[in-house]
């Protein structure tokens, strides 16, 4: 995890976004549930942003802990 880069977090967030939109498509095709596109988009952006922020903060904390352990 300490080798993760901001580019990796961005790529992972993009993949999460696509997965969530495919779930919306699957709900529409298989179950017949039609969700509001604009509301789903805003909710997806908020969720993906929250996950990306959490990953970036968590990864930096892990990197700092590993770096401190190596210095000791």
N, C-alpha and C positions, 0 to 999 in steps of 0.2 A: 504494500500500500504506500510505502514511502516514495516509490518511484512514480506515482501518479502525477500527471501534469494537468494544468488548467485545460489543455486541449483534450485530454482524456475525459475530464469531467464534462466538458462541452459535448463531446461525442456521445458519452453515456446519457446525457440529458436529451440529446436529439433522438437517440434510440428509444428512450422512455416515452417521449412525445409521440413517436410513430406507433409504439405499442398501444398507448392509450387511445389514439385515433382509430386503430384497427379494432379495438374492443368496441368502440362506438359503431363501427361499420358492422361488426358481427352481431351486435345487439339488434341493429336494424334489420339485418337479413334473416337471422335465425329466430329471433323472438318477436320481431315486429315492433320493437320499441323505437320510437322516433324521438330523439333528444333535440333540444334547441341548439343549433350549431354555434351561435355566438356565445351562449352561456357555457357550453361545453368547452369551447376554445379558451375562454377566459379562465375557467376552472382548471383546465389542463396546464395553461401557462403558469398559473399560480402554484400548482402542485409541483411542476417540473422545476420552477425557480426555487421553491422551498427545498426540494431534494438536492439540487445543485449547490445551494448555499450550505446546507448541512454537510454535504460531502466535502466541500472545500474547507470548511472550518474543522471538521473532524480529521481530515487528512493532514492538515497542517499541525494539529495537535499531536497526532501520532508521529509525524516526522520530528517534531521537537523532542518528544520523549525518547525516541530512538537515538537521536543525536546526543542527548544528555547522557544516555546510558553508555554510549561509546566513548565519551570523554572521561568517564569515571574509571 
